[in-house]
Amino acid sequence: MHNVEIFLILRFLAVPGAALGQFMGGYICKKFQLKVSGILKLTVICSLIVLIVSPVFWIRCNGATLAGVSTPYPG
């Protein structure tokens, strides 16, 4: 796959994901009848979970080769 195709796929996944996150957040707040302090606690907990879990996605990424940094210049 080319970088442009990957970019388009990610764009088409990001918008529905953001919308679903908005609806799920509203549903959770309504179901548990959260007030402002409860919503803030939920936000902090979700942010901490993301900070802990997100390095898993970067472990599998291959590093890009940069001329002069990770690969010597030709010649």
LUMDOLO-610845 format. One record per residue: z, x, y of N, C-alpha, C in turn. Coordinates in pm, 1 decimal. Example, Ala and Ser with C-alpha at 12.3 -4.5 7.8 and 13.67 -1.06 7.14 Angstrom:
<nodes>
+----------+----------+----------+----------+----------+----------+----------+----------+----------+
|      n.Z |      n.X |      n.Y |     ca.Z |     ca.X |     ca.Y |      c.Z |      c.X |      c.Y |
+----------+----------+----------+----------+----------+----------+----------+----------+----------+
|    780.0 |   1319.0 |   -569.0 |    780.0 |   1230.0 |   -450.0 |    780.0 |   1320.0 |   -330.0 |
|    708.0 |   1285.0 |   -225.0 |    714.0 |   1367.0 |   -106.0 |    787.0 |   1290.0 |      3.0 |
+----------+----------+----------+----------+----------+----------+----------+----------+----------+
</nodes>
This chain:
<nodes>
+----------+----------+----------+----------+----------+----------+----------+----------+----------+
|      n.Z |      n.X |      n.Y |     ca.Z |     ca.X |     ca.Y |      c.Z |      c.X |      c.Y |
+----------+----------+----------+----------+----------+----------+----------+----------+----------+
|      0.0 |     82.8 |   -118.3 |      0.0 |      0.0 |      0.0 |      0.0 |     87.1 |    124.3 |
|    -69.6 |     42.9 |    223.1 |    -72.0 |    114.4 |    349.0 |     44.6 |     70.7 |    436.4 |
|     74.8 |    151.1 |    536.5 |    187.4 |    121.0 |    624.3 |    169.3 |    -12.2 |    697.7 |
|     44.8 |    -46.0 |    732.2 |     19.7 |   -171.4 |    804.1 |     51.0 |   -290.7 |    714.2 |
|     14.6 |   -282.3 |    586.8 |     42.6 |   -391.3 |    493.9 |    192.9 |   -408.6 |    474.2 |
|    264.0 |   -298.1 |    463.0 |    409.0 |   -304.5 |    447.6 |    471.6 |   -366.5 |    571.8 |
|    423.0 |   -327.9 |    689.2 |    474.2 |   -382.7 |    813.8 |    453.5 |   -533.7 |    819.8 |
|    337.4 |   -581.6 |    777.6 |    310.0 |   -725.5 |    779.3 |    399.5 |   -800.3 |    681.2 |
|    419.4 |   -742.3 |    563.5 |    505.8 |   -806.4 |    464.3 |    648.6 |   -816.1 |    517.4 |
|    698.6 |   -707.7 |    577.0 |    834.1 |   -709.0 |    631.0 |    847.9 |   -809.2 |    745.4 |
|    744.3 |   -821.6 |    826.4 |    749.2 |   -917.2 |    937.2 |    755.9 |  -1059.7 |    884.0 |
|    679.1 |  -1089.5 |    780.5 |    680.2 |  -1224.8 |    725.0 |    808.6 |  -1254.4 |    648.7 |
|    882.2 |  -1151.8 |    607.4 |   1010.6 |  -1172.7 |    541.8 |   1125.9 |  -1181.4 |    642.0 |
|   1114.7 |  -1112.4 |    754.4 |   1225.0 |  -1105.0 |    850.2 |   1248.6 |  -1238.2 |    921.6 |
|   1143.7 |  -1305.9 |    961.4 |   1159.6 |  -1430.1 |   1037.5 |   1224.4 |  -1540.1 |    953.0 |
|   1176.3 |  -1568.2 |    831.3 |   1246.6 |  -1668.8 |    750.3 |   1388.1 |  -1624.9 |    713.4 |
|   1409.9 |  -1495.5 |    693.5 |   1544.0 |  -1446.4 |    662.9 |   1640.1 |  -1468.8 |    777.7 |
|   1593.7 |  -1446.2 |    900.1 |   1677.9 |  -1469.9 |   1017.9 |   1708.1 |  -1618.6 |   1032.8 |
|   1609.0 |  -1703.0 |   1010.9 |   1630.8 |  -1847.7 |   1021.5 |   1728.8 |  -1895.3 |    914.6 |
|   1712.8 |  -1846.3 |    793.1 |   1803.9 |  -1884.0 |    685.6 |   1946.0 |  -1837.1 |    716.8 |
|   1959.8 |  -1718.2 |    774.1 |   2090.9 |  -1668.9 |    812.3 |   2156.5 |  -1755.0 |    918.3 |
|   2079.4 |  -1802.6 |   1013.6 |   2132.5 |  -1891.4 |   1117.0 |   2182.7 |  -2022.2 |   1055.4 |
|   2103.0 |  -2081.2 |    968.1 |   2143.3 |  -2207.2 |    906.3 |   2263.9 |  -2188.4 |    814.6 |
|   2266.0 |  -2079.2 |    738.6 |   2379.4 |  -2054.1 |    649.4 |   2507.4 |  -2031.3 |    729.2 |
|   2497.9 |  -1956.8 |    838.8 |   2614.6 |  -1934.0 |    923.5 |   2669.0 |  -2063.5 |    980.6 |
|   2580.3 |  -2148.6 |   1027.9 |   2621.9 |  -2278.1 |   1079.7 |   2684.7 |  -2365.1 |    972.3 |
|   2627.2 |  -2361.6 |    852.7 |   2680.7 |  -2440.4 |    741.3 |   2820.5 |  -2392.3 |    703.2 |
|   2838.8 |  -2260.5 |    694.9 |   2969.5 |  -2204.8 |    658.7 |   3073.3 |  -2240.3 |    764.7 |
|   3036.3 |  -2227.2 |    891.0 |   3130.7 |  -2260.3 |    999.6 |   3167.8 |  -2408.3 |    997.6 |
|   3071.8 |  -2493.3 |    968.3 |   3099.2 |  -2636.9 |    965.0 |   3180.5 |  -2674.7 |    841.8 |
|   3144.7 |  -2616.9 |    726.4 |   3213.8 |  -2650.6 |    601.5 |   3360.7 |  -2610.9 |    606.6 |
|   3390.8 |  -2492.9 |    658.9 |   3529.2 |  -2446.3 |    665.5 |   3595.9 |  -2480.9 |    798.0 |
|   3527.1 |  -2555.7 |    882.7 |   3578.5 |  -2599.7 |   1012.5 |   3637.7 |  -2482.8 |   1092.2 |
|   3557.0 |  -2377.4 |   1106.6 |   3602.9 |  -2257.3 |   1175.1 |   3600.3 |  -2276.6 |   1326.2 |
|   3703.8 |  -2228.9 |   1389.3 |   3708.3 |  -2225.4 |   1536.2 |   3658.5 |  -2087.8 |   1579.0 |
|   3668.8 |  -2056.5 |   1707.0 |   3614.7 |  -1931.2 |   1759.7 |   3678.2 |  -1810.4 |   1691.1 |
|   3810.6 |  -1812.1 |   1672.7 |   3876.1 |  -1696.9 |   1609.9 |   3831.3 |  -1680.2 |   1464.5 |
|   3811.1 |  -1790.5 |   1392.7 |   3762.9 |  -1784.2 |   1255.3 |   3620.0 |  -1732.9 |   1247.1 |
|   3539.4 |  -1775.2 |   1341.7 |   3400.3 |  -1728.7 |   1345.0 |   3395.3 |  -1578.7 |   1372.5 |
|   3481.9 |  -1531.7 |   1462.5 |   3486.8 |  -1388.1 |   1491.1 |   3532.1 |  -1308.9 |   1368.9 |
|   3630.8 |  -1359.7 |   1295.8 |   3675.8 |  -1292.5 |   1173.7 |   3564.4 |  -1287.7 |   1070.9 |
|   3492.1 |  -1398.4 |   1054.5 |   3379.1 |  -1402.7 |    961.5 |   3272.5 |  -1301.5 |   1001.1 |
|   3245.8 |  -1290.4 |   1129.7 |   3146.2 |  -1194.8 |   1178.4 |   3188.0 |  -1051.5 |   1148.4 |
|   3314.6 |  -1020.0 |   1171.8 |   3363.6 |   -884.3 |   1145.4 |   3356.5 |   -853.4 |    995.6 |
|   3397.9 |   -947.5 |    912.6 |   3394.1 |   -925.7 |    767.1 |   3251.0 |   -905.3 |    719.1 |
|   3158.1 |   -988.3 |    765.1 |   3017.2 |   -973.9 |    724.7 |   2959.0 |   -841.5 |    773.0 |
|   2994.7 |   -799.4 |    893.8 |   2945.1 |   -672.4 |    947.0 |   2998.6 |   -555.0 |    865.6 |
|   3124.8 |   -561.0 |    825.7 |   3181.5 |   -453.4 |    743.6 |   3115.6 |   -447.5 |    606.6 |
|   3086.8 |   -563.0 |    549.1 |   3017.7 |   -565.5 |    420.1 |   2879.8 |   -501.7 |    431.9 |
|   2808.1 |   -533.1 |    538.6 |   2674.7 |   -475.6 |    559.8 |   2683.9 |   -324.2 |    577.6 |
|   2783.1 |   -276.9 |    653.2 |   2799.3 |   -132.8 |    672.8 |   2830.4 |    -60.5 |    542.9 |
|   2903.4 |   -125.1 |    455.1 |   2938.0 |    -62.5 |    327.4 |   2820.5 |    -65.0 |    230.7 |
|   2743.9 |   -173.9 |    228.5 |   2637.1 |   -191.4 |    129.9 |   2505.0 |   -128.0 |    173.5 |
|   2478.9 |   -119.3 |    302.9 |   2347.4 |    -73.6 |    348.9 |   2309.0 |     68.0 |    306.3 |
|   2400.0 |    163.4 |    289.5 |   2354.2 |    295.4 |    242.5 |   2286.4 |    293.7 |    106.2 |
|   2309.8 |    189.9 |     26.8 |   2245.1 |    179.3 |   -103.4 |   2093.5 |    175.0 |    -87.6 |
|   2044.6 |    108.4 |     15.7 |   1900.8 |     98.2 |     37.0 |   1840.7 |    231.6 |     78.7 |
|   1917.4 |    316.1 |    145.7 |   1864.9 |    444.2 |    192.9 |   1868.0 |    551.6 |     85.7 |
|   1946.6 |    532.6 |    -18.6 |   1954.6 |    632.0 |   -125.4 |   1820.4 |    646.5 |   -194.7 |
|   1748.9 |    537.5 |   -212.6 |   1622.7 |    539.6 |   -285.8 |   1502.2 |    576.8 |   -200.4 |
|   1519.6 |    594.9 |    -69.0 |   1407.4 |    628.8 |     18.1 |   1366.5 |    774.1 |     -0.7 |
|   1237.2 |    796.3 |    -10.9 |   1186.4 |    932.4 |    -15.6 |   1175.3 |    984.9 |    126.6 |
|   1213.7 |   1109.4 |    145.4 |   1203.1 |   1168.3 |    277.9 |   1057.9 |   1198.2 |    312.7 |
|   1023.5 |   1180.7 |    437.7 |    888.3 |   1211.4 |    483.0 |    874.0 |   1362.9 |    497.7 |
|    757.1 |   1414.5 |    468.2 |    732.9 |   1557.6 |    486.2 |    684.1 |   1582.1 |    627.9 |
|    747.4 |   1672.8 |    696.0 |    711.5 |   1708.2 |    832.2 |    667.7 |   1853.7 |    835.9 |
|    551.3 |   1876.5 |    891.0 |    498.8 |   2012.7 |    899.2 |    590.6 |   2097.1 |    986.9 |
|    631.5 |   2210.9 |    933.7 |    717.2 |   2301.0 |   1008.6 |    865.2 |   2274.0 |    990.5 |
|    898.7 |   2156.7 |    935.9 |   1039.9 |   2125.3 |    913.5 |   1069.5 |   2128.1 |    763.9 |
|   1006.1 |   2040.4 |    688.3 |   1029.4 |   2037.6 |    544.5 |    915.2 |   2100.1 |    465.2 |
|    802.1 |   2124.2 |    528.5 |    687.0 |   2187.3 |    465.0 |    632.7 |   2293.7 |    560.4 |
|    600.7 |   2411.7 |    506.0 |    545.9 |   2513.6 |    594.4 |    406.4 |   2478.2 |    644.9 |
|    371.6 |   2533.0 |    760.4 |    237.6 |   2512.1 |    814.2 |    135.9 |   2578.9 |    721.6 |
|     17.0 |   2518.5 |    705.6 |    -84.8 |   2583.1 |    620.8 |   -138.8 |   2709.8 |    689.7 |
|   -160.1 |   2804.6 |    606.0 |   -222.1 |   2927.6 |    657.4 |   -121.3 |   3024.3 |    696.2 |
+----------+----------+----------+----------+----------+----------+----------+----------+----------+
</nodes>
